[in-house]
Amino acid sequence: MTTTWISLRGTLVQGYRVASGPSKDYPYGALDRQRPIFAARGLDLNDYFNGTLNIDIRPFQFAVIHPEFTFRHVEWTDLHPPEDFSFSHCKVVFKDVEYDGWVYYPHPETKLRHFQNPFLLEVIAKPIPNIRYGDSLDVQINSEEIEVSTIS
């Protein structure tokens, strides 16, 4: 089966800083705690940067429809109830270099502590040298797994 990639231009913006941590709400990085759980369920993220790229894709918004991985009832902290997470393989292109990545999607219905912005793709990617907030980049997503639409 051939993957049909959709390329979106976006801007790197600062997120809640929970994934990489520490943040004011979490004294540790969420991904440090989540990675072993995801690996045990079939997705090894050890070679990826320990944080997420928060990519603002306005005027587009997205919906995860058929992700490659969905992990239900992930108990990674005692600070709130278990969460559901989905992942879809993607590619990040920065300064004409392509980096492997995964769209990281904490399901909003189980992520009670933070608002999930429908214009903000969270991506776990291989380390990208010299990337900074405000930089433009392209993200290529799998059209079979993520649906893209414009703001209506």
JOCOR-V144562 format. One record per residue. N is the residue number from 1. PSI is psi in whole degrees, -180 to 180 (999 if undefined). OMEGA is omega as a letter, one per 40 degrees, with the letter a starting at -180 (999 if undefined). D_LAST is the distance of its C-alpha to the last C-alpha in Angstrom with 1 decimal. Layout:
# JOCOR-V144562
N,PSI,OMEGA,D_LAST / N,PSI,OMEGA,D_LAST
This chain:
# JOCOR-V144562
1,133,a,32.1 / 2,134,i,30.3 / 3,134,i,27.3 / 4,112,a,24.3 / 5,139,i,22.9 / 6,128,i,19.6 / 7,127,i,20.1 / 8,138,i,17.7 / 9,136,a,18.8 / 10,176,i,18.7 / 11,133,i,20.7 / 12,124,i,23.2 / 13,160,i,22.8 / 14,136,i,25.2 / 15,-155,a,24.5 / 16,-12,a,26.5 / 17,30,i,29.5 / 18,-40,a,30.2 / 19,-48,a,30.4 / 20,-32,i,33.0 / 21,173,e,34.5 / 22,155,i,36.2 / 23,178,a,33.8 / 24,-28,a,34.6 / 25,-24,a,33.5 / 26,123,a,35.1 / 27,8,a,38.6 / 28,168,i,38.0 / 29,132,a,35.4 / 30,-42,a,33.3 / 31,-33,i,33.5 / 32,-39,a,37.3 / 33,-31,a,37.4 / 34,-34,a,34.8 / 35,-49,a,36.0 / 36,-33,i,39.2 / 37,-46,i,37.4 / 38,-41,i,34.9 / 39,-42,i,37.9 / 40,-24,a,39.8 / 41,3,i,37.0 / 42,1,a,36.8 / 43,107,a,34.7 / 44,115,a,36.9 / 45,18,a,35.1 / 46,-27,a,38.4 / 47,6,a,38.0 / 48,158,i,34.6 / 49,143,a,34.0 / 50,62,i,34.4 / 51,176,i,31.0 / 52,148,i,27.3 / 53,125,i,25.4 / 54,108,a,22.3 / 55,114,i,20.0 / 56,117,a,16.9 / 57,16,i,14.6 / 58,140,e,11.8 / 59,17,a,9.5 / 60,157,i,9.6 / 61,166,a,9.8 / 62,161,i,12.5 / 63,131,i,14.2 / 64,120,a,18.0 / 65,-42,a,19.0 / 66,69,a,22.7 / 67,156,i,24.1 / 68,-39,i,27.6 / 69,138,i,28.9 / 70,127,i,28.1 / 71,119,a,30.6 / 72,150,i,30.8 / 73,52,a,32.6 / 74,114,i,33.4 / 75,94,a,35.8 / 76,-8,i,35.9 / 77,156,i,36.6 / 78,7,a,38.4 / 79,-15,i,36.0 / 80,169,a,33.5 / 81,164,i,33.2 / 82,154,a,32.6 / 83,161,i,29.2 / 84,142,a,27.6 / 85,140,i,26.6 / 86,154,a,25.2 / 87,138,i,25.8 / 88,129,i,24.6 / 89,141,i,26.7 / 90,177,i,25.2 / 91,140,i,26.6 / 92,131,i,26.3 / 93,117,a,27.4 / 94,123,a,28.8 / 95,45,i,31.1 / 96,15,i,31.4 / 97,133,a,32.7 / 98,134,i,31.1 / 99,136,i,31.2 / 100,145,i,30.9 / 101,178,i,28.5 / 102,129,i,26.8 / 103,127,a,23.3 / 104,117,a,24.4 / 105,94,i,22.3 / 106,123,a,23.9 / 107,125,a,22.3 / 108,-33,a,20.7 / 109,-16,i,22.5 / 110,-4,a,25.7 / 111,84,a,25.1 / 112,-22,a,25.9 / 113,-13,a,26.8 / 114,143,i,23.7 / 115,133,i,20.0 / 116,109,a,18.1 / 117,122,a,15.3 / 118,-6,i,12.6 / 119,1,a,12.5 / 120,108,i,16.3 / 121,129,i,18.4 / 122,127,a,21.9 / 123,132,i,24.5 / 124,120,a,28.2 / 125,165,i,29.9 / 126,153,a,33.4 / 127,134,a,34.6 / 128,110,a,33.2 / 129,140,i,35.8 / 130,19,i,35.0 / 131,143,a,31.2 / 132,157,i,30.1 / 133,138,a,27.2 / 134,-13,i,25.3 / 135,145,i,26.2 / 136,146,i,23.8 / 137,168,i,24.0 / 138,143,i,22.6 / 139,131,i,21.9 / 140,122,a,22.4 / 141,155,a,21.1 / 142,115,a,22.2 / 143,-16,i,19.8 / 144,-19,a,21.9 / 145,-28,a,21.3 / 146,131,i,17.9 / 147,137,a,14.6 / 148,138,i,12.1 / 149,167,i,8.5 / 150,160,i,6.1 / 151,130,a,3.8 / 152,999,999,0.0
